[in-house]
């Protein structure tokens, strides 16, 4: 299972601050977390849109 959370618009490799607690809890529970970078989606760049969150 993987949790997808929106990316921070200014730091696309980090979860948006509103979703950071959920992302932290999911990672602590052993769930993979990825961020979705909205700007890349609207520019039709799906590979850049899905970024693995590494902390």
C-alpha positions in Angstrom: 0.0 0.0 0.0 1.1 3.6 -0.6 -0.2 6.8 0.6 -0.4 9.7 -1.9 -0.3 13.2 -0.5 -0.2 16.6 -2.3 3.2 18.2 -2.5 4.1 21.5 -1.0 4.0 24.0 -3.9 7.3 25.6 -2.9 9.1 22.4 -2.0 7.7 19.7 -4.4 9.6 16.9 -2.8 7.9 17.5 0.6 4.3 16.9 1.6 2.0 19.9 1.9 2.0 21.1 5.5 -1.7 20.3 5.8 -0.9 16.6 5.1 2.5 16.3 6.8 1.1 14.7 10.1 -0.7 12.0 8.1 2.4 11.4 6.0 4.6 11.1 9.1 2.1 8.7 10.8 1.9 6.5 7.6 5.7 6.3 7.4 6.0 5.5 11.1 3.5 2.6 10.5 5.7 1.3 7.6 3.6 2.6 4.7 5.3 4.0 1.7 4.5 7.7 1.1 4.7 9.6 -2.2 3.9 13.2 -3.0 1.9 14.3 -6.0 3.3 17.5 -7.6 0.2 19.3 -9.1 2.2 21.6 -11.3 3.8 18.7 -13.1 0.4 17.0 -13.6 -1.0 20.1 -15.3 2.2 20.3 -17.5 1.6 16.6 -18.6 4.8 15.3 -16.9 3.6 12.3 -14.9 7.1 11.0 -14.0 7.9 14.3 -12.3 4.4 14.5 -10.7 4.9 11.4 -8.6 7.8 12.0 -6.2 9.0 9.6 -3.5 9.2 11.3 -0.2 12.5 10.7 1.5 13.2 12.3 4.8 
